[in-house]
Amino acid sequence: MDKSKVSDEEWAKLAVALKKIPGIRMGCDATCRRFVQAVLWILRAGAQWRLLPDRFGHWNSVFKRFASWTRFGVWDKVINSN
């Protein structure tokens, strides 16, 4: 089982939490879900961004979005939204 995959149930909850955060760019649900899965892959693999598999998109685009969300506190807001 690929632990970087987000189940439909998990994504439904996460998408609701993300849509409540003002000022972030989610894009379409499929693209945002792929981005979140890319971040999970990096965290779980402990790999460098440049080693991100192509199925997640271009590594630099994913990194820039990750850095932007970090700067705006998106991850903290999602974690604390429960």
Backbone as a printed PyTorch tensor [residue, N CA C, xyz], in Angstrom:
tensor([[[  0.8450,  -1.1920,   0.0000],
         [  0.0000,   0.0000,   0.0000],
         [  0.8840,   1.2470,   0.0000]],

        [[  0.5430,   2.1770,  -0.8340],
         [  1.2940,   3.4340,  -0.9310],
         [  0.7810,   4.3900,   0.1400]],

        [[  1.6110,   4.6550,   1.1350],
         [  1.2040,   5.4990,   2.2600],
         [  1.1080,   6.9740,   1.8930]],

        [[  1.5390,   7.3510,   0.6840],
         [  1.4270,   8.7480,   0.2870],
         [  0.0560,   9.0410,  -0.3120]],

        [[ -0.7450,   8.0120,  -0.5300],
         [ -2.0780,   8.2150,  -1.0850],
         [ -3.0220,   8.6960,   0.0100]],

        [[ -3.8830,   9.5940,  -0.3550],
         [ -4.8890,  10.1210,   0.5540],
         [ -6.2120,   9.4780,   0.1450]],

        [[ -6.8650,   8.8000,   1.0830],
         [ -8.1330,   8.1400,   0.7620],
         [ -9.1970,   9.1900,   0.4310]],

        [[-10.2640,   8.7370,  -0.2120],
         [-11.3560,   9.6570,  -0.5510],
         [-11.9440,  10.2920,   0.7080]],

        [[-12.0740,   9.4990,   1.7570],
         [-12.6230,  10.0100,   3.0200],
         [-11.6870,  11.0530,   3.6380]],

        [[-10.3880,  10.7560,   3.6640],
         [ -9.4160,  11.7110,   4.2020],
         [ -9.3980,  12.9940,   3.3760]],

        [[ -9.4500,  12.8430,   2.0430],
         [ -9.4040,  14.0180,   1.1860],
         [-10.6410,  14.8900,   1.3750]],

        [[-11.8050,  14.2700,   1.5380],
         [-13.0310,  15.0450,   1.7370],
         [-12.9030,  15.9450,   2.9670]],

        [[-12.3800,  15.4070,   4.0580],
         [-12.2000,  16.1960,   5.2820],
         [-11.1340,  17.2710,   5.0980]],

        [[-10.0300,  16.8970,   4.4670],
         [ -8.9310,  17.8390,   4.2700],
         [ -9.3260,  18.9730,   3.3280]],

        [[-10.0520,  18.6580,   2.2690],
         [-10.4750,  19.6840,   1.3110],
         [-11.3660,  20.7240,   1.9800]],

        [[-12.2510,  20.2690,   2.8530],
         [-13.1250,  21.2010,   3.5900],
         [-12.2810,  22.1340,   4.4490]],

        [[-11.3030,  21.5650,   5.1560],
         [-10.4350,  22.3840,   6.0180],
         [ -9.6260,  23.3800,   5.1960]],

        [[ -9.1050,  22.9480,   4.0520],
         [ -8.2960,  23.8340,   3.2090],
         [ -9.1200,  24.9740,   2.6240]],

        [[-10.3430,  24.6860,   2.2310],
         [-11.1980,  25.7200,   1.6260],
         [-11.5730,  26.8180,   2.6210]],

        [[-11.4610,  26.5310,   3.9100],
         [-11.7760,  27.5290,   4.9400],
         [-10.6150,  28.4850,   5.2040]],

        [[ -9.4350,  28.1690,   4.6630],
         [ -8.2580,  28.9950,   4.9280],
         [ -8.1790,  30.0970,   3.8710]],

        [[ -8.2990,  31.3490,   4.2830],
         [ -8.2680,  32.4460,   3.3080],
         [ -6.8630,  32.6740,   2.7520]],

        [[ -6.8200,  33.0770,   1.4980],
         [ -5.5590,  33.4990,   0.9060],
         [ -4.6860,  32.4140,   0.3230]],

        [[ -5.1450,  31.1480,   0.3030],
         [ -4.3180,  30.1140,  -0.3160],
         [ -4.9050,  29.7300,  -1.6700]],

        [[ -4.0380,  29.2520,  -2.5270],
         [ -4.4680,  28.7990,  -3.8470],
         [ -4.5580,  27.2830,  -3.8250]],

        [[ -5.7680,  26.7710,  -3.9550],
         [ -5.9500,  25.3230,  -3.9890],
         [ -5.9200,  24.7880,  -5.4060]],

        [[ -6.4310,  25.5470,  -6.3660],
         [ -6.5900,  25.0150,  -7.7120],
         [ -7.7330,  24.0140,  -7.7040]],

        [[ -7.7610,  23.1270,  -8.6930],
         [ -8.8140,  22.1120,  -8.7100],
         [ -8.4980,  21.0440,  -7.6620]],

        [[ -9.5240,  20.3380,  -7.2320],
         [ -9.3480,  19.3430,  -6.1770],
         [ -8.3140,  18.2800,  -6.5350]],

        [[ -8.3350,  17.8000,  -7.7770],
         [ -7.4050,  16.7430,  -8.1840],
         [ -5.9550,  17.2110,  -8.1030]],

        [[ -5.6970,  18.4340,  -8.5340],
         [ -4.3390,  18.9820,  -8.5000],
         [ -3.8790,  19.1940,  -7.0650]],

        [[ -4.7480,  19.7100,  -6.2310],
         [ -4.4020,  19.9540,  -4.8330],
         [ -4.1720,  18.6320,  -4.1010]],

        [[ -4.9840,  17.6500,  -4.4070],
         [ -4.8170,  16.3310,  -3.7830],
         [ -3.4740,  15.7270,  -4.1730]],

        [[ -3.1000,  15.8560,  -5.4400],
         [ -1.8070,  15.3450,  -5.9030],
         [ -0.6660,  16.0710,  -5.1970]],

        [[ -0.8200,  17.3740,  -4.9810],
         [  0.1850,  18.1610,  -4.2580],
         [  0.3390,  17.6520,  -2.8230]],

        [[ -0.7740,  17.4460,  -2.1330],
         [ -0.7210,  16.9510,  -0.7530],
         [ -0.0620,  15.5720,  -0.7200]],

        [[ -0.3950,  14.7300,  -1.6690],
         [  0.2170,  13.4010,  -1.7420],
         [  1.7160,  13.5010,  -2.0100]],

        [[  2.1410,  14.4790,  -2.7850],
         [  3.5710,  14.6960,  -3.0390],
         [  4.2850,  15.0830,  -1.7480]],

        [[  3.6710,  15.9650,  -0.9740],
         [  4.2610,  16.3790,   0.3020],
         [  4.3540,  15.1780,   1.2420]],

        [[  3.3200,  14.3670,   1.2830],
         [  3.3630,  13.1670,   2.1260],
         [  4.4720,  12.2190,   1.6810]],

        [[  4.6620,  12.0930,   0.3740],
         [  5.7270,  11.2190,  -0.1360],
         [  7.0860,  11.7240,   0.3380]],

        [[  7.3220,  13.0280,   0.2170],
         [  8.5950,  13.6160,   0.6580],
         [  8.8010,  13.3720,   2.1530]],

        [[  7.7720,  13.6240,   2.9460],
         [  7.8910,  13.4650,   4.3960],
         [  8.1640,  12.0170,   4.7880]],

        [[  7.4670,  11.1040,   4.1580],
         [  7.6270,   9.6940,   4.5150],
         [  8.9160,   9.0900,   3.9780]],

        [[  9.3460,   9.5330,   2.7930],
         [ 10.5600,   8.9930,   2.1850],
         [ 11.8120,   9.6550,   2.7550]],

        [[ 11.6650,  10.8700,   3.2490],
         [ 12.8220,  11.6100,   3.7350],
         [ 13.7640,  11.9730,   2.6040]],

        [[ 13.2260,  12.0820,   1.4160],
         [ 14.0320,  12.3260,   0.2200],
         [ 14.1970,  13.8210,  -0.0540]],

        [[ 15.1440,  14.1280,  -0.9090],
         [ 15.3130,  15.4930,  -1.3940],
         [ 14.1800,  15.7980,  -2.3760]],

        [[ 13.8320,  17.0700,  -2.4680],
         [ 12.7550,  17.4680,  -3.3830],
         [ 13.0380,  17.0310,  -4.8110]],

        [[ 14.2820,  17.0920,  -5.2440],
         [ 14.6350,  16.7280,  -6.6240],
         [ 14.3570,  15.2680,  -6.9410]],

        [[ 14.1780,  14.4390,  -5.9160],
         [ 13.9130,  13.0150,  -6.1240],
         [ 12.4210,  12.6850,  -6.1560]],

        [[ 11.5790,  13.7100,  -6.0950],
         [ 10.1350,  13.5000,  -6.1440],
         [  9.7600,  12.8360,  -7.4710]],

        [[  9.0300,  11.7200,  -7.4280],
         [  8.6270,  11.0510,  -8.6700],
         [  7.7910,  11.9660,  -9.5730]],

        [[  7.9500,  11.7880, -10.8650],
         [  7.2630,  12.6230, -11.8520],
         [  5.7460,  12.5780, -11.7270]],

        [[  5.2030,  11.4860, -11.1990],
         [  3.7390,  11.3650, -11.1020],
         [  3.1230,  12.4410, -10.1980]],

        [[  3.9470,  13.0860,  -9.3860],
         [  3.4680,  14.1400,  -8.4970],
         [  3.6160,  15.5350,  -9.0970]],

        [[  4.2010,  15.6430, -10.2550],
         [  4.4310,  16.9400, -10.8740],
         [  5.8940,  17.3340, -10.7770]],

        [[  6.2180,  18.4960, -11.3070],
         [  7.6050,  18.9650, -11.2910],
         [  8.0020,  19.2960,  -9.8530]],

        [[  9.1310,  18.7740,  -9.4230],
         [  9.5520,  18.9100,  -8.0210],
         [  9.6440,  20.3580,  -7.5660]],

        [[ 10.1240,  21.2450,  -8.4440],
         [ 10.3090,  22.6290,  -8.0350],
         [  8.9690,  23.3420,  -7.8310]],

        [[  7.9900,  23.0150,  -8.6520],
         [  6.6500,  23.5990,  -8.4830],
         [  6.0270,  23.1380,  -7.1760]],

        [[  6.1910,  21.8530,  -6.8760],
         [  5.6630,  21.3050,  -5.6220],
         [  6.3670,  21.9650,  -4.4400]],

        [[  7.6810,  22.0920,  -4.5310],
         [  8.4360,  22.7170,  -3.4440],
         [  8.0120,  24.1660,  -3.2230]],

        [[  7.8600,  24.9230,  -4.3010],
         [  7.4710,  26.3300,  -4.1560],
         [  6.1050,  26.4650,  -3.4820]],

        [[  5.1770,  25.6040,  -3.8710],
         [  3.8520,  25.6430,  -3.2520],
         [  3.9330,  25.2350,  -1.7810]],

        [[  4.7320,  24.2080,  -1.4900],
         [  4.9310,  23.7740,  -0.1080],
         [  5.5060,  24.9170,   0.7290]],

        [[  6.5260,  25.5970,   0.1940],
         [  7.1630,  26.7020,   0.9100],
         [  6.1730,  27.8470,   1.1390]],

        [[  5.3600,  28.1320,   0.1380],
         [  4.3550,  29.1890,   0.2560],
         [  3.3300,  28.8420,   1.3360]],

        [[  2.8350,  27.6220,   1.3190],
         [  1.8600,  27.2040,   2.3210],
         [  2.4760,  27.2210,   3.7100]],

        [[  3.7470,  26.8780,   3.8020],
         [  4.4380,  26.9160,   5.0950],
         [  4.5380,  28.3530,   5.5880]],

        [[  4.9280,  29.2550,   4.7090],
         [  5.0750,  30.6740,   5.0460],
         [  3.7570,  31.2680,   5.5460]],

        [[  2.6420,  30.8350,   4.9530],
         [  1.3320,  31.3670,   5.3360],
         [  0.6670,  30.5690,   6.4600]],

        [[  1.3740,  29.5700,   7.0040],
         [  0.8600,  28.8150,   8.1340],
         [ -0.2640,  27.8480,   7.8050]],

        [[ -0.3740,  27.4570,   6.5420],
         [ -1.4600,  26.5740,   6.1210],
         [ -1.3920,  25.2320,   6.8420]],

        [[ -0.2080,  24.6610,   6.9390],
         [ -0.0840,  23.3430,   7.5590],
         [ -0.5020,  23.3900,   9.0210]],

        [[ -0.0960,  24.4320,   9.7460],
         [ -0.4940,  24.5930,  11.1490],
         [ -2.0140,  24.7340,  11.2690]],

        [[ -2.6160,  25.4920,  10.3630],
         [ -4.0530,  25.7040,  10.4150],
         [ -4.8130,  24.4150,  10.1370]],

        [[ -4.3110,  23.6080,   9.1970],
         [ -4.9550,  22.3340,   8.8900],
         [ -4.8560,  21.3860,  10.0730]],

        [[ -3.6790,  21.3150,  10.6600],
         [ -3.4760,  20.4060,  11.7940],
         [ -4.3360,  20.8230,  12.9850]],

        [[ -4.4890,  22.1050,  13.1930],
         [ -5.2430,  22.5990,  14.3470],
         [ -6.7280,  22.8090,  14.0710]],

        [[ -7.2010,  22.4110,  12.8880],
         [ -8.6050,  22.6500,  12.5250],
         [ -9.5500,  21.6110,  13.1100]],

        [[ -9.0290,  20.5900,  13.7410],
         [ -9.9080,  19.5320,  14.2880],
         [-10.6530,  20.0220,  15.4380]]])
